[in-house]
Amino acid sequence: MPFRFSKRSQATSPSPIAHPKTPSSSILRRPMRTAASYLTALSQADADARARKPAPGTPSEPALSVRSSLGTDDGSSYVTSDDSDDAYDELDRPPHAPTSEQQPTTKHSEFGHCFNDAYRYTSGYKPDAPRATQDDPPYYILITTYISYLLMIIYGHSRDFIGKRFFPDAYRHLIPGNGYAALNSDFDSFYSRRAKARMDDCFSRPITGVPGRTVTLLDRESLNNNTTMYLTGTRSRALNVSSYNYLGFAQTHGGCADAVEEGLRRYGVSVGGARLEGGTTDLHVQAEALVAKFVGAEDAIIASMGFATNSTTLPALVGKGCLVISDEFNHASIRFGVRLSGAHVRAFKHNDMKSLKTLLREVVSQGQPRTHRPWKKILLVVEGLYSMEGTLVDLPVIMQLKARYKFHLYVDEAHSIGAVGPHGRGVADYFGIDPRSIDILMGTFTKSFGAAGGYIAGSRDVISRLRTRSHAGCYTESSSPAVLTQIISSMGSIMGISPPLPPISQNGNAPNTASSSTSLTPQDAYVYPGPAPSASMPAWLRLPQQLQDGSEGRSRLRRIAFNARYLSRGLNKLGFITYGHVDSPIIPLMLFNPGKMTLFSRLMLARKTPIVVVVVAYPATPLVSGRVRFCVSASHTKEDCDTVLRACDEIGDILDLKHKPRKDRWSLDQVTRRAVELVEME
């Protein structure tokens, strides 16, 4: 029987999947104790919905569901049933109406309204805090996971064996013919054809609008086991814990969005060239100077793509005769860049300082292979926050090793910049380490700043060399003015601006100043990690007062710190195995079995208040370490975290995901009631 993955049918009555009639928060009408009972009910509901589906081309009214029926600013609308007020209120209206003194400046669907100062926390390193440990699952979980993959491989090869003989047309793209080799490898595509295809409905979900606190999905369905999918024409609003919008700056409303709009009027959409070929505007100069101040470096260079920031910079730093020491879980962009460089590479166990120390002793004493000559240079490459593990780099120990073994340090802060530290300046800020003691600081603007691209920061001599040596400066398209304006406005609002920018003139425009230079007077000299000097901002830029003085930026930093600690510790107290640091906004919850990943994703989306999550499996993780990765944001409220915890608690019982001792567990009511205590405990 073909399987439906849309949460709406195109019938005139509500789908039992999309809108359960029960007023409780259970997944379907009756509590489902097992995954098998859930699938049986789901398949029956899909069969009934398909039987009512009109023929293609037949006019029909929109399907009813729990989503909002009110119009949005972009002209779109969401269809809803009469009894969907609870789900609508939870996603689109704050649980408590603001008072006359509480004037929200954001849309609740994009950035949740939370005025309770108790739900705030300041992120920072505490040397006496216990170190995070990774719990192992029971042996039966590991055994059944391996058996699942074994059965999948046997079944997949059996289907291929039969299919190639009885249905050769379906395999034509994998078989050489007419003297041409097949472009697609039969062996390499086996996993994607026989494993990933079964869960394709959980990946690449199309969205529209702003990926903020909530996200709008374009509903789709498949009638041929995910071979093809088509859009149903309906949309679904869901709670979003899948996007890298750490500080919630991906918005259509607010001071940053207004600044981007003004930047488009002044500069247009594109620069139309590379940085070395007429693609450098005054915004590029100002943004790079601001980035350098923000991270505490002498100078910085901006690239238009985050992946290319690593993959084009590393070949410009190291080459033949050099050694790169890499964490085994470093991002693919780092691995690709090291491969392009031609340097020798050695890996150490993930975040294991004993393994790193042993490796350093070996490579320093032995030198290059065969000749044993000293290395031209040794570069240690680590990430500040590992996106699949949620772990923070052990920077204090690395700095001690750096002083002893004299290697250069390259820190990728794609996920940590803006998201951790009392001032949002990344892992150096979190651990209280002088950023100028780190040779190369890399980061991206896609996560915490609501923009695109990346940066490299370091000493002025190194950055000057990279401007001509890095392919990101020579050959890639320069960052667009709109992106640069978003970077400047969001980063300035985190730092605060001092002295305040001049007021907007009566006609609503900024004063016409001839100069927008970034040169600073002696009294404007920047002291890290203080506010940004107003002279370093574009002369025409105007931000609301709460962004200029940094109050909103500080509030966002404290909100994400609270949300990260609350959700992480709440899941642990409920009995789940989670990885990562307690202050990490990335929280991996371990699912292990590949079959549970698809069920978890579908069950979360099928709830009365839908939740969009990201499930991750091999080859992005080790074979038996499948997981769901929650990405919390400053835009989430405490009630949003409660919703996620409630959903995980219910689904965790169905899928057998709670593996911690029962004596250490708390009830869901205890977790939600004692949230502040959970966050503040060491």
Stockholm file with secondary structure:
# STOCKHOLM 1.0

chainA/1-682         MPFRFSKRSQATSPSPIAHPKTPSSSILRRPMRTAASYLTALSQADADARARKPAPGTPSEPALSVRSSLGTDDGSSYVTSDDSDDAYDELDRPPHAPTSEQQPTTKHSEFGHCFNDAYRYTSGYKPDAPRATQDDPPYYILITTYISYLLMIIYGHSRDFIGKRFFPDAYRHLIPGNGYAALNSDFDSFYSRRAKARMDDCFSRPITGVPGRTVTLLDRESLNNNTTMYLTGTRSRALNVSSYNYLGFAQTHGGCADAVEEGLRRYGVSVGGARLEGGTTDLHVQAEALVAKFVGAEDAIIASMGFATNSTTLPALVGKGCLVISDEFNHASIRFGVRLSGAHVRAFKHNDMKSLKTLLREVVSQGQPRTHRPWKKILLVVEGLYSMEGTLVDLPVIMQLKARYKFHLYVDEAHSIGAVGPHGRGVADYFGIDPRSIDILMGTFTKSFGAAGGYIAGSRDVISRLRTRSHAGCYTESSSPAVLTQIISSMGSIMGISPPLPPISQNGNAPNTASSSTSLTPQDAYVYPGPAPSASMPAWLRLPQQLQDGSEGRSRLRRIAFNARYLSRGLNKLGFITYGHVDSPIIPLMLFNPGKMTLFSRLMLARKTPIVVVVVAYPATPLVSGRVRFCVSASHTKEDCDTVLRACDEIGDILDLKHKPRKDRWSLDQVTRRAVELVEME
#=GR chainA/1-682 SS CCCCCCSCCSSSSCCTTTCCSSSSSCSSSSCCCSHHHHHHHHHHHHHHHHHTCCCTTCCCCCCCCSSCCSBCTTSCBCCCCTTCHHHHHHHHSCSSCCCTTCCCCSCTTTSCCCCCTTSCCCCCCCTTSCCCCCCCCCHHHHHHHHHHHHHHHHHHHHHHHHHHHHCGGGGGGGSCBTTBCCSSCTTTTHHHHHTGGGGGGGSSCCEESCCSSEEEEEEEECSSTTSSCEEEEEEEEEEECSSCCTTCCCCSSSHHHHHHHHHHHHHCSCCCSCTTTTCCCHHHHHHHHHHHHHHTCSEEEEESCHHHHHHHHHHHHCCTTCEEEEETTCCHHHHHHHHHHTCEEEEECTTCHHHHHHHHHHHHHHCSTTTCCCCSCEEEEEESBCTTTCCBCCHHHHHHHHHHHCCEEEEECTTTTTTSSTTSCCHHHHHTCCGGGSSEEEEESSSSSSSCCEEEEECHHHHHHHHHHSHHHHTSCCCCHHHHHHHHHHHHHHHCEESCCCCCCTTSSCCCCSCCCCCCCGGGCCCTTSCEEGGGSCTTCCCCHHHHTSHHHHHHHHHHHHHHHHHHHHHHHHTBCBCSCTTCSEEEEEEESHHHHHHHHHHHHTSSSCEECEEECTTSSCTTCEEEEEECCTTCCHHHHHHHHHHHHHHHHHHTCBCSCGGGCCCHHHHHHTHHHHHHCC
#=GC SS_cons         CCCCCCSCCSSSSCCTTTCCSSSSSCSSSSCCCSHHHHHHHHHHHHHHHHHTCCCTTCCCCCCCCSSCCSBCTTSCBCCCCTTCHHHHHHHHSCSSCCCTTCCCCSCTTTSCCCCCTTSCCCCCCCTTSCCCCCCCCCHHHHHHHHHHHHHHHHHHHHHHHHHHHHCGGGGGGGSCBTTBCCSSCTTTTHHHHHTGGGGGGGSSCCEESCCSSEEEEEEEECSSTTSSCEEEEEEEEEEECSSCCTTCCCCSSSHHHHHHHHHHHHHCSCCCSCTTTTCCCHHHHHHHHHHHHHHTCSEEEEESCHHHHHHHHHHHHCCTTCEEEEETTCCHHHHHHHHHHTCEEEEECTTCHHHHHHHHHHHHHHCSTTTCCCCSCEEEEEESBCTTTCCBCCHHHHHHHHHHHCCEEEEECTTTTTTSSTTSCCHHHHHTCCGGGSSEEEEESSSSSSSCCEEEEECHHHHHHHHHHSHHHHTSCCCCHHHHHHHHHHHHHHHCEESCCCCCCTTSSCCCCSCCCCCCCGGGCCCTTSCEEGGGSCTTCCCCHHHHTSHHHHHHHHHHHHHHHHHHHHHHHHTBCBCSCTTCSEEEEEEESHHHHHHHHHHHHTSSSCEECEEECTTSSCTTCEEEEEECCTTCCHHHHHHHHHHHHHHHHHHTCBCSCGGGCCCHHHHHHTHHHHHHCC
//
